[in-house]
Amino acid sequence: MAREESRSGGRPVTLSDVARLAGVSVATASKALNGRDQVAPATRAKVIDAADRLSFSPNPLARGLLAGRTGTVGLLTSDLEGRFVIPILMGAEDAFGAGQVNVFVCDARGDAIREQHHLRALLSRRVDGIIVVGRQTDPRPSLGQELPVPVVYAYAPSDDPEDLSLTPDNRAAGVIAVDHLVSTGRSRIAHVSGDPSYAAAQDRAVGVRERLGELGLELVGDVMFSEWSEPWGRDATALVLEQHPEVDAILCGSDQIARGALDTCRDLGRRVPEDIAVMGFDNWEVLTLNARPELTSIDANLQKLGRTAAQRVFAALDGVDVGSGVHHLPSKLVIRGSTVPRR
């Protein structure tokens, strides 16, 4: 049988090339070439034929997958100290199971060169799969399609639609927040958010505006963007109350901002929640539970996101087609005293 042309630029043929030509997943291709029983004879024949046509010779990094699982998974993050990374990692480790899978955590600190160094180190350890955890929900560069192991992106989606990415649905979270405030009798809602360069800030604002429009309501003033901080929450709330004294709810883009809003409401004699409701995002309990009153917030379910990412890695290793593209996971509403319904 005629052999396929070699890859352009002299690049070595990879297991991904074999899987693509055979029309199967990378995990299935590895099982077929390793002679595992889970692969149907017809599928095994297609994979072997594809490998032969491509003159496939596994490189040292690919041999780890072909030789079977090593019981190790890499967690590659860009901000290990970040507020959002830790719960994602905890959720992933919960899904792997204590003592069943060894997890190598690497922090690239937002540096692309350091990230490539960590990636090479993880592959040299023959990890079974990799979860890439971003510091924010903006798209990030893909690691590429030629890696010999399954890769799932968590929180920050890959910019390549062929990758599988899991990220919170911030647009829907804005809708949930508006529905809650309206259900408590509020209709004059202002929105104070953080850094406008963050996709999360913009997506939440879109959801807020769209839902208010569907309900026949308008946002009080414009969305106020600046930074994710309590001082900004205090200053922005003072402006809102000065310019729009009729406001009866302030939806804040983060719990830090909401804590600042609570301070200003108290300083200006506006009772929360009797006169005005205050609500945040992220459900950072060190802030929400220590606020007075305790703060209603939208929880992005980050531990569940981490567990789901780990489950997708397991599924890919079992030969399941886990799909591609960006998948948005739902958030949940956590109601506390700052939005008690009006009597």
Steps between C-alpha positions, in 0.01 A plus 500: 500500500625848421632693794370845593721801436714603798389797704587846365828649609641159596303487826495147645174311473317492834240279661249779435569469126433127516178553696383769258563283192328202662206715614536410868607674821862513614415271793342241268799513267734437791295202619487354151876525452558363849280196432241565769179298504267803519543578130283334236693296239382722216611814685837345583550414134425861397748637751776257403439577134519875569823456697649299216397752236656782702813300592420585859780449750408615852735756649608476863215722621237291322631171634355579841146490362565195282651308789191549717401735778753625750243613757615860477327817379644846448323815621652796317393835638599860445418632847525251786435771759190623321156501655348288223774247437502330841136377504539372143807302599321368810208382289731328253690323777170386656401343169835324461464346844746512787787256450370377163657759272815702559453864406787721388413868545706753304460878527614691191427836671355637180826456307480319163862382508463361851178329391679322214773389740241354737318334210817324386566391858150356537524311173843365591336354811255326265187645659175345379330836443524872564254757637588860416354749750490869410492801729195665333231407250662671203615261222861386526742357239460131428778255584446356153348187353813285493525405866495124563256522792147637554489869597204684654494877558324621815377853580702671224387347169746417224496723193494187281147361440648151459591497870256415779447793736282530811420846636232664718195642324537861612231626264244266654629597845399859429152377414479302826601808699236723339228240546583472869500875563171546313347211694576690822305803381785704355464672165748791506827312468849644453799292394852571631767271353876458476766515231326547162777305324385180673263280301320412824412865564369554149308171484325565831405850389354363175289250694380770738394739224333231292294364789391844616386576145301177486327601824419847370751668731803719443831508680539802726773702331784333310703201615783641711831326427832546677679249724422195713538667839312616810618863460347506151180354641482775760573781252269370228212448743538857626467624140200277433314619807581863426394486135215248537359518855202295384710185448379202702765240408871502416627193317876486539740320266690335787472443872782748565303773325185398687676528837595856410141571398378379840741741672374801306135411549561482873695829502223680310219361715354267236391179671585167339280323409203712616578805281734348246613150403868425436620192316838369383661238277743213573373399848839548662395391847774684686322813379136394472470334841686774686293783351220660699247409386637184340531545127286336232725390213520293180721193540678390180517137619876489448553172685240339277677647199825340616330164558340514157836575336655198674210281396548606137866397520400159636239461227751585227742244638222242482453572132189717535467792260473789745439755227654840444416868517408716797247357746340740751418362843216649705545708813281487810336764715589514871245714685595679821385798701604781266207434265221392737167556320311813586194453716 
